[in-house]
Amino acid sequence: MPNLLRFLGSRRAAQLDRGQQADEALHPIVSALEGLEPDRARFFAAFAYVLARVAGSDLRMEQSETESMVGTLSELTGIADSEARLVVQIASSRMEDLEATQNYLVTREFGRLSDTAEKIQLLECLYTVAAADGVITGDESNEVASIAEEIGLSRGDALALRSRFRDKLAEFRKLKGEGN
């Protein structure tokens, strides 16, 4: 019995540690959203972080993707574009600076904080951001599918939304030099 209690205790400690890592990743973003109620600030901080995760998944973040994130965040939160720009800048910087484990933990935190409609809304926003530069790369599409699973949706949910962006998907684009 002591081994079981030790195991359960270490498992709880690991959960707390993961929660602290998500807090560490989100704190600067939450601080920038000071005008919002704290729980909503945390929700939108995780939302912004996950948007940045997809925008950077192909190892480059285009200006059009940044502008899409700013517009999305401003529209959803009601904060000014200048504040949304600061939040996106912080989220992008945090996402680039932190390890993949924290990306996963922040995404799981978003899943914990959101209902099904908000999760689907996030996926739509992720595809919109990925498409902002004119093409959704395979890396971006795969990242959205992974995020869907991490927040408690299925790959099927992601694929259903993905079909709305078919004209932006890299794998359906004609190769250069291909005939009409």
Backbone as numpy.savetxt, mean C-alpha at the origin, in Angstrom:
# Nx Ny Nz CAx CAy CAz Cx Cy Cz
3.69 -28.43 30.26 2.87 -27.23 30.26 3.74 -25.96 30.26
4.84 -25.90 31.02 5.66 -24.70 30.97 6.18 -24.40 29.56
6.50 -25.45 28.77 6.96 -25.21 27.40 5.88 -24.55 26.56
4.63 -24.99 26.74 3.53 -24.41 26.00 3.35 -22.95 26.38
3.39 -22.65 27.67 3.25 -21.27 28.12 4.40 -20.40 27.60
5.60 -20.96 27.61 6.75 -20.22 27.09 6.55 -19.95 25.59
6.06 -20.98 24.86 5.81 -20.82 23.43 4.76 -19.74 23.19
3.65 -19.81 23.94 2.60 -18.82 23.78 3.08 -17.43 24.16
3.89 -17.35 25.18 4.45 -16.07 25.60 5.38 -15.49 24.55
6.22 -16.34 23.94 7.13 -15.84 22.92 6.37 -15.47 21.65
5.28 -16.18 21.39 4.46 -15.86 20.23 3.78 -14.50 20.44
3.29 -14.25 21.64 2.67 -12.95 21.96 3.72 -11.84 21.89
4.91 -12.11 22.36 5.98 -11.12 22.29 6.32 -10.80 20.84
6.33 -11.83 19.98 6.61 -11.61 18.56 5.50 -10.76 17.94
4.23 -11.00 18.32 3.13 -10.19 17.81 3.29 -8.73 18.24
3.66 -8.53 19.51 3.87 -7.17 19.99 5.02 -6.51 19.24
6.09 -7.27 19.00 7.24 -6.74 18.27 6.82 -6.32 16.86
6.00 -7.14 16.20 5.53 -6.80 14.86 4.68 -5.54 14.91
3.85 -5.41 15.94 3.03 -4.22 16.11 3.89 -2.99 16.31
4.97 -3.14 17.08 5.88 -2.02 17.30 6.60 -1.64 16.01
6.95 -2.63 15.18 7.60 -2.34 13.91 6.65 -1.58 12.98
5.38 -1.97 12.95 4.39 -1.24 12.14 4.24 0.17 12.68
4.19 0.32 14.02 4.11 1.65 14.63 5.30 2.51 14.21
6.48 1.93 14.24 7.70 2.65 13.88 7.64 3.14 12.43
7.15 2.29 11.54 7.05 2.64 10.13 6.00 3.73 9.90
4.90 3.68 10.65 3.78 4.59 10.42 3.86 5.90 11.18
4.60 5.95 12.28 4.59 7.12 13.15 4.85 8.44 12.42
5.89 8.55 11.59 6.12 9.84 10.93 4.98 10.25 9.99
4.32 9.28 9.40 3.21 9.58 8.49 2.00 10.02 9.30
1.72 9.30 10.39 0.60 9.67 11.27 0.81 11.09 11.79
2.03 11.43 12.15 2.32 12.77 12.65 2.00 13.84 11.62
2.24 13.54 10.35 1.96 14.50 9.29 0.45 14.67 9.06
-0.34 13.73 9.54 -1.80 13.78 9.41 -2.43 14.27 10.71
-1.79 15.20 11.37 -2.22 15.64 12.70 -3.62 16.21 12.74
-4.17 16.67 11.62 -5.52 17.23 11.61 -6.62 16.19 11.67
-6.26 14.93 11.46 -7.25 13.86 11.49 -7.31 13.20 12.86
-8.44 12.62 13.16 -8.60 11.83 14.39 -7.54 10.72 14.36
-6.91 10.38 15.48 -5.77 9.45 15.49 -5.99 8.11 14.79
-7.15 7.49 14.96 -7.38 6.20 14.29 -7.47 6.37 12.78
-8.10 7.47 12.32 -8.19 7.73 10.88 -6.81 8.10 10.34
-6.04 8.82 11.12 -4.68 9.17 10.68 -3.86 7.90 10.49
-3.98 6.95 11.39 -3.25 5.68 11.26 -3.73 4.90 10.04
-5.03 4.88 9.82 -5.60 4.21 8.66 -5.02 4.80 7.37
-5.06 6.13 7.25 -4.58 6.77 6.03 -3.06 6.73 5.92
-2.37 6.67 7.04 -0.91 6.50 6.99 -0.57 5.15 6.36
-1.27 4.11 6.81 -1.05 2.77 6.24 -1.47 2.76 4.77
-2.56 3.42 4.45 -3.05 3.52 3.07 -1.98 4.15 2.18
-1.43 5.29 2.62 -0.40 5.99 1.84 0.86 5.13 1.69
1.24 4.46 2.75 2.43 3.60 2.72 2.25 2.49 1.68
1.07 1.87 1.66 0.83 0.78 0.71 0.78 1.32 -0.73
0.23 2.52 -0.92 0.27 3.13 -2.25 1.73 3.28 -2.71
2.58 3.77 -1.81 4.00 3.95 -2.15 4.66 2.61 -2.42
4.24 1.58 -1.72 4.80 0.25 -1.93 4.58 -0.22 -3.37
3.39 0.02 -3.91 3.11 -0.39 -5.29 3.83 0.52 -6.27
3.82 1.82 -6.02 4.49 2.75 -6.94 5.98 2.44 -7.06
6.58 1.96 -5.99 8.01 1.65 -6.00 8.33 0.21 -6.31
7.33 -0.61 -6.56 7.58 -2.04 -6.74 8.37 -2.38 -8.00
8.34 -1.49 -8.98 9.12 -1.73 -10.20 10.46 -1.00 -10.14
10.85 -0.60 -8.93 12.14 0.02 -8.62 12.29 1.44 -9.16
11.18 2.04 -9.55 11.20 3.46 -9.92 9.83 4.04 -9.60
9.83 5.23 -9.09 8.58 5.89 -8.78 8.49 7.12 -9.69
7.60 7.03 -10.65 7.42 8.10 -11.62 6.67 9.27 -10.99
6.92 10.47 -11.51 6.23 11.67 -11.03 4.71 11.50 -11.17
4.27 10.88 -12.26 2.82 10.67 -12.46 2.23 9.78 -11.38
3.01 8.80 -10.91 2.54 7.94 -9.82 2.45 8.72 -8.52
3.45 9.56 -8.28 3.43 10.41 -7.08 2.22 11.33 -7.09
1.96 11.96 -8.25 0.81 12.85 -8.36 -0.50 12.10 -8.15
-0.58 10.88 -8.65 -1.77 10.06 -8.45 -1.97 9.75 -6.97
-0.88 9.44 -6.27 -0.99 9.17 -4.83 -1.46 10.41 -4.09
-0.90 11.57 -4.43 -1.29 12.82 -3.78 -2.78 13.09 -4.00
-3.22 12.98 -5.25 -4.63 13.22 -5.55 -5.55 12.26 -4.84
-5.18 11.00 -4.83 -5.99 9.97 -4.17 -6.10 10.26 -2.68
-4.98 10.53 -2.06 -4.97 10.77 -0.62 -5.74 12.04 -0.27
-5.54 13.09 -1.04 -6.24 14.35 -0.80 -7.75 14.17 -0.92
-8.15 13.45 -1.96 -9.59 13.22 -2.19 -10.21 12.39 -1.07
-9.53 11.34 -0.65 -10.10 10.45 0.36 -10.10 11.04 1.76
-9.06 11.80 2.10 -8.94 12.32 3.46 -9.54 13.71 3.63
-9.61 14.46 2.53 -10.06 15.84 2.63 -8.96 16.80 3.04
-7.72 16.31 3.13 -6.62 17.21 3.48 -6.17 17.96 2.22
-5.50 19.07 2.43 -5.00 19.89 1.33 -3.95 19.13 0.52
-3.84 19.48 -0.75 -2.83 18.83 -1.60 -1.43 18.95 -1.01
-1.12 20.09 -0.40 0.22 20.28 0.18 0.47 19.28 1.31
-0.56 19.03 2.13 -0.42 18.04 3.21 -0.33 16.64 2.63
-1.16 16.36 1.62 -1.13 15.04 0.98 0.24 14.79 0.35
0.81 15.82 -0.25 2.14 15.71 -0.86 3.19 15.35 0.20
3.10 16.01 1.37 4.03 15.72 2.47 3.85 14.28 2.94
2.62 13.84 3.09 2.34 12.47 3.53 2.91 11.47 2.53
2.69 11.71 1.24 3.20 10.82 0.20 4.72 10.80 0.20
5.32 11.97 0.39 6.79 12.04 0.44 7.33 11.23 1.62
6.72 11.37 2.78 7.16 10.62 3.96 6.92 9.12 3.76
5.73 8.77 3.27 5.40 7.35 3.05 6.38 6.72 2.06
6.68 7.42 0.99 7.61 6.90 -0.02 9.00 6.72 0.57
9.43 7.68 1.34 10.75 7.61 1.98 10.81 6.46 2.98
9.76 6.31 3.79 9.72 5.23 4.78 9.72 3.87 4.09
8.92 3.75 3.05 8.82 2.49 2.34 10.17 2.11 1.74
10.90 3.07 1.19 12.20 2.80 0.58 13.25 2.46 1.64
13.15 3.09 2.82 14.15 2.92 3.86 13.99 1.63 4.66
12.78 1.13 4.76 12.51 -0.01 5.62 12.59 -1.32 4.85
12.68 -2.39 5.59 12.82 -3.72 4.99 11.46 -4.26 4.56
11.51 -5.30 3.75 10.29 -5.92 3.24 9.38 -6.40 4.37
9.96 -6.82 5.50 9.15 -7.27 6.63 8.23 -6.16 7.10
8.73 -4.95 7.16 7.89 -3.84 7.60 6.83 -3.51 6.55
7.16 -3.67 5.27 6.14 -3.48 4.23 4.98 -4.42 4.50
5.30 -5.67 4.77 4.29 -6.68 5.06 3.50 -6.30 6.32
4.19 -5.89 7.36 3.52 -5.57 8.63 2.60 -4.36 8.50
3.05 -3.35 7.77 2.19 -2.17 7.58 0.97 -2.56 6.75
1.17 -3.39 5.74 0.05 -3.82 4.91 -0.94 -4.64 5.74
-0.43 -5.52 6.57 -1.31 -6.30 7.46 -2.06 -5.37 8.42
-1.39 -4.33 8.88 -2.03 -3.36 9.77 -3.18 -2.67 9.04
-2.97 -2.31 7.78 -4.07 -1.74 7.00 -5.24 -2.73 6.94
-4.94 -3.99 6.70 -5.98 -5.02 6.66 -6.76 -5.10 7.96
-6.05 -4.94 9.06 -6.69 -4.98 10.38 -7.59 -3.76 10.60
-7.18 -2.62 10.09 -7.89 -1.37 10.32 -9.07 -1.14 9.37
-9.18 -1.94 8.32 -10.15 -1.65 7.26 -11.22 -2.72 7.14
-12.34 -2.31 6.56 -13.40 -3.26 6.25 -13.25 -3.69 4.79
-14.09 -4.59 4.33 -13.96 -5.13 2.97 -14.07 -4.04 1.91
-14.99 -3.13 2.06 -15.15 -2.04 1.07 -13.89 -1.18 1.00
-13.28 -0.89 2.15 -12.05 -0.09 2.17 -10.89 -0.85 1.55
-10.86 -2.15 1.75 -9.81 -2.98 1.15 -9.93 -2.97 -0.37
-11.14 -3.09 -0.86 -11.36 -3.06 -2.31 -11.03 -1.68 -2.86
-11.40 -0.65 -2.12 -11.06 0.72 -2.53 -9.55 0.88 -2.62
-8.82 0.32 -1.66 -7.36 0.39 -1.71 -6.84 -0.27 -2.99
-7.34 -1.47 -3.30 -6.87 -2.16 -4.52 -7.13 -1.33 -5.76
-8.30 -0.71 -5.84 -8.60 0.16 -6.99 -7.59 1.31 -7.06
-7.30 1.90 -5.92 -6.33 2.99 -5.88 -4.93 2.50 -6.26
-4.58 1.28 -5.83 -3.27 0.73 -6.17 -3.13 0.57 -7.68
-4.15 0.05 -8.33 -4.09 -0.09 -9.79 -4.07 1.28 -10.47
-4.81 2.24 -9.93 -4.82 3.59 -10.49 -3.43 4.21 -10.40
-2.78 4.07 -9.26 -1.43 4.60 -9.09 -0.46 3.89 -10.02
-0.56 2.56 -10.09 0.34 1.79 -10.97 0.15 2.19 -12.43
-1.07 2.53 -12.82 -1.37 2.88 -14.21 -1.07 4.35 -14.53
-0.75 5.14 -13.53 -0.58 6.59 -13.72 0.50 6.93 -14.74
1.51 6.09 -14.87 2.58 6.37 -15.84 2.30 5.75 -17.21
1.09 5.23 -17.39 0.68 4.69 -18.67 0.75 3.18 -18.80
1.42 2.52 -17.89 1.55 1.07 -17.98 1.65 0.46 -16.57
0.97 -0.66 -16.39 1.08 -1.43 -15.15 2.05 -2.57 -15.45
3.21 -2.52 -14.83 4.22 -3.55 -15.07 3.83 -4.85 -14.38
4.47 -5.92 -14.78 4.24 -7.21 -14.12 4.57 -7.15 -12.65
5.65 -6.41 -12.29 6.02 -6.27 -10.88 4.92 -5.57 -10.09
4.36 -4.51 -10.67 3.29 -3.78 -9.98 2.05 -4.65 -9.84
1.69 -5.35 -10.88 0.51 -6.22 -10.84 0.68 -7.33 -9.80
1.86 -7.93 -9.76 2.14 -8.97 -8.76 2.11 -8.40 -7.35
2.61 -7.18 -7.19 2.61 -6.55 -5.86 1.18 -6.31 -5.38
0.30 -5.86 -6.28 -1.10 -5.64 -5.90 -1.74 -6.96 -5.49
-1.47 -8.03 -6.22 -2.03 -9.34 -5.87 -1.52 -9.80 -4.51
-0.24 -9.57 -4.22 0.31 -9.93 -2.90 -0.34 -9.11 -1.80
-0.51 -7.83 -2.05 -1.14 -6.94 -1.07 -2.57 -7.39 -0.80
-3.29 -7.77 -1.85 -4.67 -8.25 -1.67 -4.70 -9.38 -0.66
-3.81 -10.34 -0.81 -3.78 -11.47 0.12 -3.36 -11.03 1.52
-2.43 -10.11 1.62 -1.96 -9.64 2.93 -3.03 -8.90 3.70
-3.98 -8.25 2.99 -5.04 -7.52 3.69 -6.30 -8.36 3.86
-6.25 -9.62 3.42 -7.36 -10.51 3.65 -8.31 -10.69 2.48
-7.92 -10.22 1.31 -8.71 -10.47 0.10 -8.03 -11.59 -0.68
-8.67 -12.03 -1.72 -8.09 -13.11 -2.52 -7.40 -12.56 -3.76
-6.55 -13.39 -4.36 -5.96 -13.02 -5.65 -7.06 -12.80 -6.67
-8.13 -13.56 -6.56 -9.27 -13.40 -7.45 -9.87 -12.01 -7.37
-9.95 -11.46 -6.15 -10.44 -10.08 -5.98 -9.53 -9.11 -6.73
-8.23 -9.31 -6.60 -7.27 -8.44 -7.28 -7.39 -8.59 -8.79
-7.53 -9.81 -9.26 -7.64 -10.04 -10.70 -8.92 -9.45 -11.28
-10.00 -9.51 -10.52 -11.26 -8.93 -10.98 -11.11 -7.42 -11.18
-10.46 -6.76 -10.24 -10.22 -5.32 -10.38 -9.21 -5.03 -11.48
-8.23 -5.88 -11.60 -7.17 -5.71 -12.60 -7.75 -5.67 -14.01
-8.82 -6.42 -14.24 -9.40 -6.47 -15.58 -9.90 -5.10 -16.04
-10.24 -4.22 -15.11 -10.66 -2.86 -15.47 -9.51 -2.05 -16.06
-8.29 -2.49 -15.82 -7.11 -1.76 -16.28 -6.38 -2.51 -17.39
-7.09 -3.37 -18.07 -6.49 -4.24 -19.11 -5.67 -3.46 -20.12
-6.16 -2.29 -20.55 -5.44 -1.51 -21.56 -4.12 -0.95 -21.05
-3.89 -0.98 -19.73 -2.64 -0.48 -19.15 -1.67 -1.60 -18.78
-2.10 -2.84 -18.88 -1.26 -3.97 -18.46 -0.16 -4.23 -19.48
1.07 -4.27 -18.99 2.23 -4.45 -19.86 2.13 -5.71 -20.70
1.61 -6.80 -20.13 1.58 -8.06 -20.88 0.59 -8.05 -22.03
-0.31 -7.05 -22.08 -1.25 -6.96 -23.19 -0.88 -5.86 -24.19
0.21 -5.20 -23.94 0.70 -4.18 -24.85 1.44 -4.82 -26.00
1.30 -4.27 -27.18 2.05 -4.79 -28.32 3.52 -4.48 -28.14
4.35 -5.41 -28.50 5.78 -5.18 -28.46 6.17 -4.18 -29.54
7.19 -3.37 -29.28 7.66 -2.43 -30.28 8.04 -3.19 -31.54
7.64 -2.66 -32.65 7.97 -3.29 -33.91 6.93 -4.29 -34.36
5.96 -4.62 -33.50 4.90 -5.54 -33.88 3.93 -4.82 -34.79
3.38 -5.52 -35.76 2.42 -4.91 -36.67 1.10 -4.66 -35.99
0.22 -3.92 -36.67 -1.11 -3.61 -36.13 -1.98 -4.79 -36.13
